[in-house]
Amino acid sequence: FFQGLVSSEKRDNFNIPIYAPTSQEFKDVVEANGSFHINKLEVFKGGSPLVVSRPDDAAEVGRALAISCRSVAGVLVDAHIGEELSEQLFLRVEERATCHAKELLENLQFFHVVASLSLA
């Protein structure tokens, strides 16, 4: 993980469970509730989670990704590997993101579920 700075056991034991339901699971929950009928359900990709004012500035994109990652997982990472190594990790995230800024802006997008519902 950090050229031996963190043990493989510590690396392998770090997990942030995330659950993102499929559109079918979303549909099943709405229908099981019985209060609504789905008229239309659509999933589309669009909109970047990276907030940048200058998308052509690779350094700004790198910073935005590191800040975004740190805001989501920073406390957990700090608690797991310590603040000093956590700081190094997020600096490396920023460096790598800066190198891949264009690809990140093109490929890192939110998935949106749009449902048209009516009362059942």
N, C-alpha and C positions, 0 to 999 in steps of 0.2 A: 504494500500500500504506500509506504514512504521509504523505499529502499532500506527496510529493516528497522525503521523507527517505531513501527507498531507491529506487534506480534501477529502472526497469521491467525491465531486463535481469537485475538481481540477484533481483528478485521472481520473474520467470518461470523462472529457473534453479534455484529452490528446489523440491525434490521429495522426498517421503518415500514410497518405494514400499511399498505394503501389498497383500498378496494374501489374499483370503478365498475359499476354495473354495466352490463351490455344493454343495448336498446330493448332486447327481448325481456331481460330482467326488469327493466323500468316499466315496460308494458304490463308484465305480469303483476307487479305490485299495484299499479293504478287500477287494473281490472279487478284484482282481488279485493280492493277496498269497496268496490261497488258504487261509489258515489259519482264516478265520472265515466264517460265513454271517450275513447281516443278517436278523434276524427282523422288526425294525421300525426305521424311521428317521424322525425327526420334527424339524422346525426350529420353534422358537417364540421369541417376543420377550418379554422380561421382565427385570426387575431393572435398576436404574439403576447406571451406572458412577460416579455421583456419591455420595460418602459424606458425608451430612449428618445431623446430629442434630436440626436444626430445619428441616424442609422448607418451612415457611411464612416463613422468614427469607431474603428475596431476596439479601441481602448474603452470607450463608453459602453459598448455592447458587452465586453468582457466584465467590466465592473457591474453592469446590470445583472448579468447572470450570476455572478458570485454573490451579490447582495440578495437576489431572489432565493438562491439556494440556502444562504445563511439564515434568511428570515424564516424559512420553512423548517430547516433541520439544525440550525446552529446550536441551539441549547442542548439538543440530544447528542450532537457530535462532541460538544464541549464536555458533557458529562461522561461520555464514553472514552475519549482519548485525551482529555485535558485541553485547557484553553490554548496552551502554547502550540501543540500539534494541530489543533483545530485552526488556529490562525494560519499556519503553514498550508494546511489543506485548502482553505478558501483562497489563499493567495495563488496557489497552483491552479485552482479552478478558474480564477480570473485570467491567469496567464494563458491557459489552454483555450479558454473561451475567446480571448482576444485573437489568438491565432486562427480560430475557426468562426469568426464573427459572421461572415457572410452566410455560411452554411446554417449557422444557428438561427439567424433571422428568417431564412427561407424555410427551414424544417421544424423549428420549435414553435408549434401553434397549439392553441386550445381546441378541444373537441367540445362542441355545443350540442345539446339535445333540445330540439324545438318540438313541442307537442301542442297540438290544438285539441283542447278538451271541451266537452260539454257535459252538463249535468245528466246523470243517468236517469 
